[in-house]
Amino acid sequence: MTNTSETHPARLPGYDSGPFVHLPELLGDHLFWLGHLYNCYSDGEAAEELVGGADEQAAGALQSRLLGGETWPVFTVPLAARHRLYVVYRAFKEDEGVDYLLHHPDWDAVEHLAQDEGHFMGPGLSWSELTAAADNGLPGGSTTDPHARLLLLLPAFGDDAVPEDAVDRLTAALRARTRVEQPERFAEALLDDGGPCGHVSWSTAEGGYRINDGGHSFRNPANHFAWPASRLARVTDALVP
């Protein structure tokens, strides 16, 4: 385990959690990825048809075990200036889900970017923020592999203005980490469907911070539960490519 204090935190301030367990070996399991991405493709007919079968059932069983235990699997993606993204498998009985958290050691509490569950909240990441986190190569997390990082953070992503090479980028990750027979078609379907948050547009507010128009996003100032400008700004600063 690399630098336990970073990859396997004992606690995260402002987050009712734990105990955490670090399971980087799961990132090499193709069944883990099918389960982790389930809500990204389950509502899209085209994407769902490209998975299916026994693997999907086995992936669901693995997810149930991860979300039904006494410990909470956590994965870490380091960002610049000591910021960290944490992907936490919240194993509360009857309130399970996957939380996407952003933190810095100087902050009093984590920022809850997204939650992937029946009551989805997000998106928390634009395409440029997603790929910047995936590709930064910084050590001290669960993996430095950009493909694994991209797929790990994908459920927190939503952006209807991805670049032309987005399909190729996602295809490469799916080919490297899953056994989906047609990764390019699967990537196209995932991006076309927009994931659990649907299609969301991003813009820059007058204060210089990034916002979106998602109805379930903490980064949409129009939502009554959105963060104040100061927190929106610090999240943008942490995630800026």
C-alpha positions as CSV (number, residue, x, y, z in Angstrom):
1,M,0.0,0.0,0.0
2,T,1.4,3.3,-1.0
3,N,1.4,6.1,1.6
4,T,-1.4,4.8,3.7
5,S,-2.3,8.2,5.1
6,E,-3.3,9.3,1.6
7,T,-4.8,6.3,0.0
8,H,-6.5,4.9,3.1
9,P,-7.6,7.8,5.3
10,A,-8.8,6.9,8.8
11,R,-11.5,9.5,8.5
12,L,-12.7,12.4,6.3
13,P,-13.8,15.5,8.1
14,G,-17.5,16.3,7.8
15,Y,-18.3,12.8,6.5
16,D,-20.0,10.2,8.6
17,S,-18.2,7.2,7.5
18,G,-16.2,4.0,7.9
19,P,-14.3,2.2,8.7
20,F,-12.5,2.6,5.4
21,V,-10.6,-0.2,3.7
22,H,-8.2,0.2,0.7
23,L,-8.8,-2.4,-2.0
24,P,-6.7,-1.3,-5.1
25,E,-6.7,-4.9,-6.3
26,L,-10.4,-4.3,-7.4
27,L,-9.2,-2.0,-10.1
28,G,-7.8,-5.0,-11.9
29,D,-11.1,-6.9,-11.9
30,H,-13.3,-6.4,-15.0
31,L,-16.4,-7.3,-12.9
32,F,-15.7,-4.4,-10.6
33,W,-15.9,-2.0,-13.5
34,L,-19.2,-3.3,-14.8
35,G,-20.7,-2.9,-11.4
36,H,-19.1,0.5,-10.8
37,L,-20.4,1.9,-14.1
38,Y,-23.9,0.3,-13.8
39,N,-25.8,3.5,-13.3
40,C,-24.0,5.0,-16.3
41,Y,-25.5,2.5,-18.7
42,S,-28.5,0.8,-17.0
43,D,-31.0,3.5,-18.2
44,G,-29.7,3.5,-21.8
45,E,-31.0,0.7,-24.0
46,A,-28.1,0.8,-26.5
47,A,-25.5,0.6,-23.7
48,E,-27.3,-2.0,-21.7
49,E,-27.5,-4.4,-24.7
50,L,-23.7,-4.2,-25.1
51,V,-23.1,-5.6,-21.5
52,G,-25.8,-8.1,-20.4
53,G,-25.2,-11.7,-19.7
54,A,-23.5,-13.6,-16.9
55,D,-20.8,-11.0,-16.4
56,E,-23.4,-8.3,-15.5
57,Q,-25.0,-10.6,-12.9
58,A,-21.6,-11.4,-11.4
59,A,-20.7,-7.8,-11.3
60,G,-24.0,-7.0,-9.5
61,A,-23.2,-9.6,-6.9
62,L,-19.8,-8.1,-6.3
63,Q,-21.3,-4.7,-5.9
64,S,-23.7,-6.0,-3.4
65,R,-20.8,-7.5,-1.3
66,L,-18.9,-4.2,-1.5
67,L,-21.9,-2.2,-0.4
68,G,-23.1,-4.7,2.2
69,G,-20.1,-5.2,4.4
70,E,-18.9,-3.7,7.6
71,T,-16.0,-1.8,6.0
72,W,-16.2,0.9,3.3
73,P,-13.9,0.5,0.2
74,V,-12.3,3.8,-0.6
75,F,-10.2,4.9,-3.7
76,T,-8.1,8.0,-3.9
77,V,-7.1,10.2,-6.8
78,P,-4.6,12.9,-5.9
79,L,-4.8,16.4,-7.5
80,A,-2.5,19.3,-7.5
81,A,-1.6,21.3,-4.3
82,R,-2.5,18.4,-1.9
83,H,-6.1,18.2,-3.0
84,R,-7.6,14.7,-3.1
85,L,-10.6,13.1,-4.8
86,Y,-12.1,10.2,-2.8
87,V,-14.5,7.5,-4.2
88,V,-16.2,5.9,-1.2
89,Y,-18.4,2.9,-1.2
90,R,-20.9,3.9,1.4
91,A,-22.0,0.6,3.0
92,F,-24.8,1.9,5.2
93,K,-27.6,-0.7,5.4
94,E,-30.5,0.5,3.4
95,D,-28.6,3.7,2.4
96,E,-25.8,2.3,0.3
97,G,-24.2,4.2,-2.6
98,V,-21.0,5.6,-3.9
99,D,-19.9,9.1,-2.8
100,Y,-17.4,11.3,-4.7
101,L,-15.7,13.6,-2.3
102,L,-13.1,16.4,-2.7
103,H,-10.9,17.5,0.1
104,H,-7.8,19.5,1.1
105,P,-6.0,19.1,4.5
106,D,-6.8,22.8,5.3
107,W,-10.6,22.4,4.8
108,D,-12.9,21.8,7.7
109,A,-15.0,19.3,5.7
110,V,-15.0,17.4,2.4
111,E,-17.0,18.7,-0.5
112,H,-19.6,16.2,-1.7
113,L,-19.3,16.4,-5.5
114,A,-21.7,13.6,-6.4
115,Q,-23.4,10.5,-5.1
116,D,-24.2,7.5,-7.3
117,E,-27.3,5.7,-5.9
118,G,-31.1,5.7,-6.4
119,H,-31.2,9.4,-5.5
120,F,-28.4,10.5,-7.7
121,M,-26.7,13.8,-7.0
122,G,-24.4,15.5,-9.5
123,P,-22.7,15.9,-11.8
124,G,-19.6,17.0,-10.0
125,L,-17.1,16.9,-12.9
126,S,-17.0,18.3,-16.4
127,W,-15.1,16.5,-19.1
128,S,-12.0,18.6,-18.8
129,E,-12.0,18.2,-15.0
130,L,-12.5,14.4,-15.4
131,T,-9.6,13.9,-17.8
132,A,-7.3,16.3,-15.9
133,A,-7.7,14.2,-12.8
134,A,-7.3,11.0,-14.7
135,D,-4.2,12.0,-16.6
136,N,-2.2,14.0,-14.0
137,G,0.1,11.1,-13.1
138,L,0.5,12.2,-9.5
139,P,1.5,9.5,-7.1
140,G,0.0,8.8,-3.7
141,G,-3.4,7.5,-4.8
142,S,-5.0,4.1,-5.4
143,T,-3.5,4.0,-9.0
144,T,-1.6,6.1,-11.4
145,D,-3.2,4.4,-14.4
146,P,-5.2,7.0,-16.4
147,H,-7.7,4.4,-17.7
148,A,-8.6,3.2,-14.2
149,R,-8.9,6.8,-12.9
150,L,-11.1,7.8,-15.8
151,L,-13.6,5.0,-15.2
152,L,-13.4,5.4,-11.4
153,L,-14.5,9.0,-11.7
154,L,-16.9,8.6,-14.6
155,P,-20.2,8.3,-12.6
156,A,-19.5,11.7,-11.2
157,F,-19.2,13.2,-14.7
158,G,-21.7,15.0,-16.8
159,D,-21.1,17.2,-19.8
160,D,-22.9,17.7,-23.1
161,A,-20.0,19.4,-24.8
162,V,-17.3,16.8,-24.9
163,P,-14.5,17.1,-27.5
164,E,-14.2,15.1,-30.6
165,D,-11.7,12.7,-29.1
166,A,-13.8,11.8,-26.1
167,V,-15.1,8.6,-27.6
168,D,-11.6,7.5,-28.4
169,R,-10.4,8.4,-24.9
170,L,-13.3,6.5,-23.2
171,T,-12.9,3.6,-25.6
172,A,-9.2,3.2,-24.7
173,A,-10.1,3.0,-21.0
174,L,-12.9,0.5,-21.5
175,R,-10.7,-1.7,-23.7
176,A,-7.9,-1.6,-21.1
177,R,-10.1,-2.3,-18.0
178,T,-13.2,-4.2,-19.1
179,R,-14.1,-7.2,-21.3
180,V,-16.9,-5.4,-23.2
181,E,-16.8,-6.9,-26.7
182,Q,-17.5,-3.6,-28.5
183,P,-15.8,-0.9,-26.3
184,E,-16.1,1.8,-29.0
185,R,-19.9,1.3,-29.3
186,F,-20.2,1.2,-25.6
187,A,-18.2,4.4,-25.2
188,E,-20.5,6.1,-27.8
189,A,-23.6,4.9,-26.0
190,L,-22.3,6.1,-22.6
191,L,-21.6,9.6,-23.8
192,D,-24.8,9.8,-25.9
193,D,-26.9,8.7,-22.9
194,G,-25.4,11.3,-20.6
195,G,-25.3,9.0,-17.6
196,P,-27.5,9.2,-14.5
197,C,-27.6,13.0,-14.5
198,G,-28.5,13.4,-18.2
199,H,-27.1,16.1,-20.4
200,V,-25.7,19.0,-18.5
201,S,-24.1,22.2,-19.7
202,W,-21.2,24.0,-18.0
203,S,-20.3,27.6,-18.0
204,T,-18.1,30.1,-16.1
205,A,-19.8,32.4,-13.5
206,E,-18.9,36.0,-13.0
207,G,-16.7,35.1,-10.1
208,G,-14.6,32.9,-12.4
209,Y,-15.8,29.6,-11.0
210,R,-17.3,26.7,-13.0
211,I,-21.0,25.9,-12.7
212,N,-23.5,23.7,-14.5
213,D,-27.3,23.6,-15.1
214,G,-27.9,20.1,-13.6
215,G,-31.0,19.8,-11.6
216,H,-29.3,17.6,-9.0
217,S,-25.9,19.2,-8.9
218,F,-24.3,21.1,-6.0
219,R,-22.5,23.1,-8.6
220,N,-25.7,24.6,-10.0
221,P,-26.3,27.9,-8.2
222,A,-30.0,27.7,-9.2
223,N,-30.5,24.7,-6.9
224,H,-31.6,25.5,-3.4
225,F,-29.0,23.0,-2.0
226,A,-26.1,24.5,-4.1
227,W,-22.9,25.6,-2.5
228,P,-22.2,29.3,-1.9
229,A,-19.9,31.1,-4.2
230,S,-16.9,30.7,-2.0
231,R,-17.2,26.9,-2.0
232,L,-17.9,26.8,-5.7
233,A,-14.7,28.8,-6.3
234,R,-12.5,26.6,-4.1
235,V,-13.8,23.5,-5.9
236,T,-13.0,25.0,-9.3
237,D,-9.6,25.9,-8.1
238,A,-9.0,22.4,-6.9
239,L,-10.2,20.8,-10.1
240,V,-8.9,23.3,-12.7
241,P,-7.0,21.5,-15.5
